Amino acid sequence: MLSRAIDAVNLRIGLAARWLILVAVLISAGNAIVRKAFSTSSNAWLEAQWYLFGVVFMLCASYTLMRNEHIRIDIVVSNFSKRTRDYIDVFGHIFFLLPFCLLMVLDSWPFFYSSYRMDEQSLNAGGLPLWPAKFVVLIGFFFLFLQGISELIKRVAVIRGLIPDPYEAGKTGPH
């Protein structure tokens, strides 16, 4: 139940965040047209593009993990039995993914909060505030941590024979 709830949240976030790529492309195209046609530009529009790509990257990391489309070491573990690969996943989640995400959440909180409190702004003329981008780092790793918990729950359930493997036979995740 917890795993399904986490998956549902990250599915919605991933499906919504992917539309930000279109927004970033439209901003980029509009900025290029204005720059060529009117010989003017805005640092805020350039930074908005970067922010949007950063938001997509950070918010879609958990979605990518949920869909089992993240980078793996398949070339190394492909010769192992499925059971061994499942145990490697459990080990990797417990000792690498979850601690790293937790560390990033704990380290990014003061990074964000300090920026927010002083209303940190871009050093570029006409640039955007920096704290929203720093907040996205915090939120992105928080949702990746939650998705790591969900994946750990599913992997343990598969090992124990409680559920079929949602990634078996080329499926790309539970949704």
Steps between C-alpha positions, in 0.01 A plus 500: 500500500782744588685401183189558286444842657861605437480368143175691441653828622817457293299397196297821518811710558684336209209537259454866595871589501564364153281779359755748629731391217247643255481822700881525502515443124235766438686746723824419320343546157325820603817640650697413185239664276491816713880514510533466119201716406540779755864469609396467863492224755433435864714315752180406683376306195835326460504407867138384481608248236779368723269485800236309307750242377631467856147454633430228244826323582446511876129421504518227239781308675249327728265439205788345306588274792136396534490408129828305535658713227799626697860416410597157620802275493321234290816414311649376828197341666325360192674166552372472858178323592189711542505432874860627524408813301209559738732475800745738330213747455406471868863546603543799268184668623583449869870588489526748212178655369315565827801629699606723210149644462470554874837675506398722209170591669675582826775699326270681259263628770744758645619576145141585400392662826796737512434603142129549572557706815729745324292493180812407303489630143691410188816700442389559141328830429125439491548144621265293712503413869719197577311350792228331288767306311661398827161392632457271200823320595357434846163384367652291222716301741211469746279336236790286378547381861129413521518315169804311628287386795226391260746308283650334807153390615423357156836324468467335843143395414623346173780312680251367756263394221222732615461682167604434141795704380354819351809537277507149359486437126595851389227684692595854589363522846180450685306765304 
